[in-house]
Amino acid sequence: MTLAGWWCLLISAPIFSFLFLRWLWRHHVWGLLLLRDVAKLDLRLTASHPDGRGGLRFIGQYPNVYSTFVFAINCVVAAAIVNQLVHTTLSLTV
């Protein structure tokens, strides 16, 4: 194996796996704890709230935190698909 292969195996893959699992865990906790609990609340939303969203702006801002990491995951998936298309008999037709 080349030096790049060892780097990928020992450094890049564990970091990517850690970040990916952390991202999944954060979405899981966000969905179960926060969104489920907020959905059960008796909210008194006010249209004139300073955040402009009735006091629920924090819900819409969360997905922006991981947008670059989601882009990186999409790049990895696209690279895997292209690799299969180029190097194996995988085709785009059904």
Secondary structure, DSSP 8 states (H G I E B T S, - for coil): --HHHHHIIIIIHHHHHHHHHHHHHHHHHIIIIIIHHHHHS-----TT-TTSSTT-HHHHHGGGGGHHHHHHHHHHHHHHHHHHHHHSS--S--
